[in-house]
Amino acid sequence: MNTEELEERLADAERVLTLHGKRLEKLEEREIPAPPQIDEAHDYGAQFEELKALIQRHDLGVQALQIYAQIDSFRDTITKLPKVLPVRHHHHFEDRSRGFVIGSIVCLLAAAISVGLCLSLYRENSRLRENDIKNRMIRQTYPDAGHWVDSVYYLNPEEAERRVRQLESKGPDL
């Protein structure tokens, strides 16, 4: 900040202080109204005497003894309570949970079926992979035999299966 801004702020502060001073002078010139004077105090003695008579009519000592007896019986009852209360658990399914139970059983069955199918398909794929490797080895080693097997199978698959059974029943020719 430069000096001009500081002088301007100082002048504003002086103006505000002078306005406050004028307001204070006006407030001091006002007259303060005196509090209202109480001519005579009201006599509450009769009412106090009536309250005192009502209190004396009721014997508070008897009520205190009754309260003390109740507290004592509560204390005895509490000390007789066992430290650990026996709790019986009762588990059951409500009608509202029937859908959840059926849904979870269906999910478990679906999971079991899918796991079984996956294992079955895994074994089948392993067997097919072995046969694929065997057929590829035969085609690489004996290309004419591989070509002959393919042509016989593709022309008549039922005849090829019958022929394989017939050859298997004869046994290997060594």
Secondary structure, DSSP 8 states (H G I E B T S, - for coil): --HHHHHHHHHHHHHHHHHHHHHHHHHHHS---------S----HHHHHHHHHHHHHS-HHHHHHHHHHHHHHHHHHHHHS-SS----------GGGHHHHHHHHHHHHHHHHHHHHHHHHHHHHHHHHHHHHHHHHHHHH-HHHHHHHHHHHHH-HHHHHHHHHHHHHH----
